[in-house]
Amino acid sequence: MAAEVCTALERCCPGSAVELTGSLGSGTADAFSDIDIAWVVPDARFPDCLGCVAEVLSDRDEIRTRVQSLVGELTDGGRG
């Protein structure tokens, strides 16, 4: 799943770079490891890239809900 998410993020935001970090990135993950992803996007495309995160994760309801909440916080400057 982590590799699929990385590929989808790169596709939705041309010019971005995605890297697995944490235990998955270092090859030490176990069954209880979370997914840590570093995603570097072009400054000018930041709002567009944020918008596509929920789409990338849309078939995973629990994750989508959390991402939409985070995107809302980031786009409204933490005001609400």
C-alpha distances in whole Angstrom, upper triangle without the diagonal:
4,6,5,6,9,10,11,12,15,15,17,19,21,22,19,18,14,14,12,14,15,15,11,13,16,15,16,13,14,13,14,13,11,9,12,12,15,16,20,21,24,27,28,25,24,24,23,20,20,20,17,15,15,15,11,10,13,12,11,14,14,12,14,17,17,16,19,21,21,21,24,25,25,27,30,30,30,33,31
4,5,5,6,9,10,11,13,14,16,17,19,20,17,14,11,10,8,11,12,12,9,10,13,13,14,12,13,13,14,11,10,7,9,8,12,13,16,18,22,24,26,23,21,23,21,18,18,19,16,14,15,15,12,11,14,14,12,16,15,13,15,18,17,15,19,21,19,20,23,24,23,25,28,28,28,31,30
4,5,5,6,9,10,11,12,14,16,17,18,15,13,10,9,8,12,14,14,10,10,14,13,15,14,16,16,17,14,13,10,11,10,12,13,16,18,21,24,25,22,22,23,21,18,19,20,17,15,16,16,12,13,16,15,15,18,19,16,17,20,20,18,21,23,22,22,25,26,25,26,30,30,30,33,32
4,5,5,6,9,10,11,12,15,16,18,15,14,11,12,11,15,17,17,13,14,17,17,19,17,18,18,19,17,15,12,13,12,14,14,17,18,21,24,25,21,21,22,20,17,17,18,14,13,14,13,9,10,13,12,12,16,17,14,15,19,19,17,19,22,21,20,24,25,24,25,29,29,29,32,31
4,5,5,6,9,10,11,12,15,16,13,12,9,10,10,13,15,16,13,14,17,17,19,17,18,18,18,16,13,10,11,9,12,11,14,15,18,21,22,19,18,19,17,13,14,15,12,9,11,11,7,7,11,11,11,14,15,12,12,16,15,13,16,18,17,17,20,22,20,22,25,26,26,29,28
4,5,5,6,9,10,11,13,13,10,9,6,7,8,11,14,15,12,12,15,16,18,17,19,19,19,16,14,10,10,8,9,8,11,13,16,19,20,17,16,18,16,13,14,15,13,11,13,13,9,11,14,15,15,18,18,15,15,19,18,15,18,20,18,18,21,22,21,22,26,26,26,29,29
4,6,5,6,9,10,11,13,11,10,8,10,11,14,17,18,15,15,18,18,21,19,22,22,22,20,18,14,14,11,12,11,13,14,17,20,21,17,17,19,17,14,15,16,13,12,14,13,10,12,15,15,16,19,20,17,17,21,20,17,20,23,21,20,23,25,23,24,27,28,29,32,31
4,5,5,6,9,11,13,11,11,10,12,13,17,19,21,17,17,21,21,23,21,23,23,23,21,18,15,15,12,14,11,14,13,16,19,19,16,16,17,14,11,13,13,9,9,11,9,6,9,11,13,14,17,18,15,14,18,18,15,17,20,19,17,21,23,21,21,25,26,27,29,29
4,5,5,6,9,11,8,9,7,10,12,15,18,20,17,16,20,21,23,21,24,23,23,20,18,14,13,10,11,8,10,10,13,15,16,13,12,14,12,8,10,11,8,7,10,10,7,9,12,14,15,17,18,15,14,17,17,13,15,18,16,15,18,20,18,18,22,23,24,27,26
4,6,5,6,8,6,6,6,10,12,15,19,21,18,17,20,21,24,23,25,25,26,23,20,16,15,12,11,9,10,9,12,15,16,12,13,15,13,10,12,13,10,11,14,13,10,13,16,18,18,21,22,18,18,21,20,17,19,21,19,18,21,23,20,21,24,25,26,29,29
4,6,6,9,9,10,10,13,16,19,22,24,21,20,23,24,27,25,28,27,28,25,22,19,18,15,15,12,13,12,13,17,16,13,14,15,12,10,13,13,10,11,14,12,10,13,15,17,18,21,22,19,18,21,21,18,19,22,21,19,22,24,22,22,25,26,28,30,30
4,6,10,9,11,11,15,17,20,23,25,22,21,25,26,28,27,29,28,28,26,23,19,18,15,15,12,13,11,12,15,14,11,12,12,9,7,10,10,6,8,11,9,8,12,13,16,17,19,21,18,16,19,19,16,16,20,18,16,19,21,19,18,22,23,25,27,27
4,6,6,9,10,14,17,19,22,25,22,21,25,26,28,27,30,30,29,26,23,20,18,15,14,10,10,7,9,11,11,8,9,10,8,6,9,10,8,10,13,12,11,14,16,19,20,22,23,19,18,21,20,16,17,20,18,16,19,20,18,17,21,22,24,26,26
4,6,9,11,15,18,20,24,26,24,22,25,27,30,29,31,32,32,28,26,22,20,17,15,12,11,8,9,12,12,9,11,13,11,9,13,14,12,13,17,15,14,18,20,22,23,25,26,23,21,24,24,20,21,24,22,19,22,24,21,20,24,25,27,29,30
4,7,10,13,17,19,23,25,23,21,24,26,29,28,31,32,32,28,26,22,20,16,14,11,9,7,7,10,11,9,11,14,12,11,14,16,14,15,19,18,17,20,22,24,25,27,28,24,23,26,25,21,23,25,22,20,23,24,21,21,25,25,27,30,30
4,7,10,14,16,19,22,20,18,21,23,25,25,28,29,28,25,22,18,16,13,10,7,5,4,6,10,11,9,10,13,12,9,12,14,13,13,16,16,14,17,20,22,23,25,25,21,21,23,22,18,20,22,19,18,21,22,18,19,23,22,24,27,28
4,7,10,12,16,19,17,14,17,19,22,22,25,26,26,22,20,16,14,10,8,6,5,7,9,12,15,13,13,16,15,12,14,16,15,14,18,18,15,17,21,23,22,25,25,21,21,24,22,19,21,23,20,19,23,23,20,21,25,24,25,29,29
4,7,9,13,15,13,11,15,16,19,18,21,22,22,18,16,12,10,7,6,5,7,9,12,15,17,15,14,17,16,12,14,16,14,13,16,16,13,15,19,20,19,22,22,18,19,21,20,17,20,21,19,18,22,22,19,21,25,24,25,28,29
4,6,10,12,10,8,11,13,15,15,18,20,20,16,14,11,9,6,5,7,9,12,15,18,20,18,17,20,19,16,17,19,17,15,18,19,16,17,20,21,20,23,22,19,20,23,21,18,21,23,20,20,24,24,21,23,27,26,26,30,30
4,7,9,6,5,8,10,12,11,15,16,16,12,11,8,6,5,6,9,12,15,18,21,23,21,19,22,21,18,18,21,18,16,18,19,16,16,20,20,19,22,20,17,19,22,19,18,21,22,20,20,24,24,22,24,27,27,27,30,30
4,7,6,4,7,9,11,10,14,16,15,11,10,8,5,6,7,10,13,16,20,21,24,23,21,23,23,19,19,22,21,18,20,22,19,18,22,23,21,23,22,18,20,23,20,18,22,23,20,21,24,24,22,25,28,26,26,30,30
4,6,5,6,9,8,8,11,14,13,9,8,8,6,8,10,13,16,19,23,24,27,26,23,26,26,22,22,25,23,20,22,24,21,20,24,24,21,23,21,18,21,23,20,19,23,23,20,22,25,24,23,26,29,27,27,30,30
4,5,5,6,5,5,8,11,10,7,8,8,8,11,13,16,19,23,26,28,31,29,27,29,29,25,24,27,25,22,24,25,22,21,24,24,22,24,22,19,23,24,22,21,25,25,23,25,28,27,26,29,32,31,30,33,33
4,5,5,6,5,8,11,11,8,8,7,7,9,12,15,18,21,25,27,29,27,25,27,27,23,23,25,23,20,22,23,19,19,22,22,20,22,21,18,21,23,21,20,24,25,23,24,27,27,26,29,32,31,30,34,33
4,6,8,8,12,14,15,11,11,9,8,9,10,13,16,19,22,25,27,25,24,26,26,22,23,25,23,20,23,24,20,20,24,24,22,25,23,20,23,25,22,21,25,26,23,24,28,27,26,28,31,30,30,34,34
4,6,8,11,15,15,12,13,12,11,12,13,16,19,22,25,28,31,29,27,30,30,26,26,29,27,24,26,27,24,23,27,27,25,28,26,23,26,28,25,24,28,29,26,27,31,30,29,32,34,33,32,36,36
4,6,9,12,14,11,13,12,12,14,16,19,21,25,28,30,33,31,29,32,31,27,28,30,28,25,27,28,24,23,27,26,24,27,26,23,26,28,26,25,29,30,28,29,33,32,31,34,36,35,35,38,38
4,7,10,11,9,12,12,13,15,17,20,23,27,30,32,35,33,31,33,33,29,29,31,29,26,28,29,25,24,28,27,24,27,25,23,26,28,26,26,29,30,28,29,33,32,31,34,37,35,34,38,38
4,7,8,6,8,9,11,13,16,19,23,26,29,31,34,32,30,31,31,27,27,29,27,24,25,26,23,21,24,24,21,24,22,20,23,25,23,23,26,27,25,27,30,30,29,32,34,34,32,36,35
4,5,5,9,11,13,16,19,22,26,29,32,34,37,34,32,34,33,30,29,31,29,25,26,27,24,22,25,24,21,23,21,20,23,25,23,24,27,28,26,29,31,31,31,34,36,35,34,37,36
4,6,9,11,14,17,21,23,27,29,33,35,37,34,32,33,33,29,28,30,28,24,25,26,23,20,23,21,18,21,19,18,21,23,21,22,26,26,25,28,30,30,31,33,35,35,33,37,35
4,7,10,13,16,19,22,26,28,32,34,36,33,31,32,32,28,27,29,27,23,23,25,23,20,22,21,18,20,17,16,20,21,19,20,24,24,23,26,28,28,28,31,33,32,31,34,32
4,7,9,13,16,19,22,25,29,30,33,30,28,29,29,26,24,26,25,21,22,23,21,18,21,21,17,19,17,15,19,20,18,19,22,22,21,23,26,26,26,29,31,30,28,32,31
4,6,10,13,16,19,22,26,27,29,27,24,25,25,22,21,23,21,17,18,20,17,15,18,18,15,17,14,12,16,17,14,15,19,19,17,20,23,22,22,25,27,27,25,28,27
4,6,10,12,16,19,22,24,26,24,21,23,22,19,18,20,18,15,16,18,15,13,16,16,14,16,14,11,14,16,14,14,17,18,16,18,21,21,20,23,26,25,24,28,27
4,7,10,13,16,20,21,24,22,19,21,21,17,17,19,18,14,16,18,15,14,18,19,16,18,16,13,16,18,15,14,18,18,15,17,20,20,19,22,24,23,23,26,26
4,6,10,13,16,18,21,18,16,18,18,14,14,17,15,12,15,16,14,13,17,18,17,19,17,14,16,18,15,13,17,18,15,16,19,19,17,20,23,22,22,26,26
4,7,10,13,15,18,16,14,17,17,13,13,17,16,13,16,18,15,16,19,21,20,22,20,17,18,20,17,15,18,19,16,16,19,19,17,19,22,21,21,25,25
4,6,10,12,15,12,11,14,13,10,11,14,13,11,14,16,13,15,18,20,19,21,20,17,17,19,17,14,17,18,15,14,18,18,15,17,20,20,21,24,25
4,7,9,12,11,9,13,13,10,11,15,14,13,17,18,16,18,21,23,23,24,24,20,20,22,20,17,19,20,17,16,19,19,16,17,20,19,21,24,25
4,6,8,7,6,10,10,7,9,12,12,12,16,16,15,17,20,23,23,24,24,21,20,22,20,17,18,20,17,15,18,18,15,15,19,18,20,23,24
4,6,5,6,10,10,9,11,14,14,15,18,19,18,21,23,26,26,27,27,24,23,25,23,20,20,22,19,17,20,20,16,16,20,19,22,24,26
4,5,5,9,10,10,11,14,15,16,19,20,20,22,24,27,27,28,28,25,23,25,23,20,20,21,18,16,18,18,14,14,17,16,19,22,23
4,6,8,9,10,12,13,15,16,19,20,20,22,24,27,28,29,29,26,24,25,24,21,20,22,19,16,18,19,15,14,17,17,20,22,24
4,6,5,6,9,10,11,13,16,16,16,19,20,24,24,25,26,22,21,22,21,18,18,20,17,14,16,18,14,13,17,17,20,22,23
4,6,5,6,9,10,11,14,15,15,17,19,23,23,23,23,20,18,20,18,15,15,16,14,11,13,14,11,10,14,14,16,19,20
4,5,5,6,9,10,12,14,15,17,18,21,22,22,22,19,17,18,17,14,13,15,13,9,11,12,9,8,11,12,15,17,18
4,5,5,7,9,11,11,13,15,16,20,20,21,22,19,16,18,18,14,14,16,15,11,13,15,12,11,14,16,18,20,20
4,5,5,7,10,10,10,13,15,18,18,19,20,17,15,17,16,12,13,15,13,10,13,15,12,12,15,16,18,21,21
4,5,5,8,10,10,12,13,17,17,17,17,14,12,14,13,9,9,11,9,6,9,11,9,9,12,13,15,17,17
4,6,7,8,9,11,12,15,16,16,17,14,12,13,13,10,9,12,11,8,10,12,11,10,13,15,16,18,18
4,6,5,6,9,10,13,14,15,16,13,11,13,14,10,10,14,13,10,13,15,14,13,17,18,19,22,21
4,5,5,6,8,12,12,13,13,10,8,11,11,7,8,11,10,8,12,14,13,13,16,18,18,21,20
4,5,5,6,9,9,10,11,8,5,8,9,6,6,10,10,9,11,14,13,14,16,18,18,20,19
4,5,5,8,10,11,13,11,8,11,13,10,10,13,14,12,14,17,17,16,19,21,22,24,22
4,6,8,9,11,13,10,9,12,13,10,11,15,15,13,16,18,18,18,21,23,23,25,24
4,6,6,8,9,7,6,9,10,8,10,13,13,13,16,18,17,18,21,23,22,25,23
4,5,6,9,8,6,9,11,10,10,13,15,14,16,19,19,19,22,24,23,25,23
4,6,9,9,8,11,13,12,13,16,17,17,19,22,22,23,25,27,26,28,26
4,6,6,6,9,10,11,12,14,15,16,18,20,21,22,24,26,25,27,25
4,6,5,6,9,10,10,12,14,15,16,19,20,21,23,24,23,25,22
4,6,5,7,9,10,11,13,15,16,17,19,20,22,23,21,23,21
4,5,5,6,9,10,11,12,14,15,16,18,20,21,20,22,20
4,5,5,6,9,10,10,12,14,15,16,18,20,19,21,19
4,6,5,6,9,10,11,13,14,15,17,19,17,19,16
4,6,5,6,9,10,11,12,14,16,17,15,17,15
4,5,5,6,8,10,10,12,14,15,14,17,15
4,5,5,6,9,10,10,12,14,13,15,13
4,5,5,6,9,10,11,12,11,12,10
4,5,5,6,9,10,11,9,12,11
4,5,5,6,9,10,10,12,11
4,5,5,6,8,8,9,8
4,6,5,6,5,7,7
4,6,5,6,9,10
4,5,8,9,10
4,6,6,7
4,5,8
4,6
4
